[in-house]
Amino acid sequence: MFIIDKVTGKAVFDTPVERARQKAEEVLLAKGYSKDEIFVDYIFEVELSEGFAKAIADLLVRVDGRNAIVVMCAPPTALVPYERMALACARVLNSTYAVALNVDETTVMKAKDGSVVCKDLDCLPKREDFKFDDYVLAEDKLEREKRILITYLDILHCVGCKIERKD
């Protein structure tokens, strides 16, 4: 069975993870974020000291060209490790919010300090009220967040991240 993605308009398999993503897309669109600001399955490169790896964010929201919100969607009963993966992804992308959700649960966190803002997507700010948290991670902490992200993506998200050597 298929459902239509609210942002891309493409048919996608109807799975619990996809239903969680559609729930997030619906809330983001209702809060005034445009389809052009919401990136589905956003693939990016993570540079490490020994090379680089491909990573993916289930949803990335950009406001005024800046990364604002990272959403990572979890299968049922697997929210806690996805919270850490979402936080690492948001920090690597220098986003303000990290969101982990499945069809039943949601955790919205501030990427700057990892504090839990709420347990409901409705607490995300409306587009017109969005304010960035500017922060800079120390290089060693950023490197650690990159490695956490790549490890979680490989184990939990089945992305098959592989560190490619620099030329």
C-alpha angles and dihedrals in degrees: 000000000000137000128196116250109238094219105036099029089224125134112253133180113272103240132146089254092051091048088054090051092049090051090054093046091050092052093045092050091047089052090058103261109141126231087245090060095050116078116197117210091358108199119202140163122252114205117213131179092260098038141302140290135200116245135183137210115201089219130004119187118201123196117195089347094305127111107255113160132021118196123193117187121214133199116247115294094010103094102119099064089043089057090061092044091050091049093050091047092050091049093048089050091042093235126161098227133038117197127190119183146159128185092282108028139043134189120190114192138179106243092210095069106000093245116157110243096185146317097248133072089226090077092067108107122256114255093254092050097047116130124184124232104220113210139149122212119218110253094249092050092048090051089051091050090051091053092046090051095049092046094049092046091052096047104032107022096040092225093139095227112197126185109235118206120247114249 
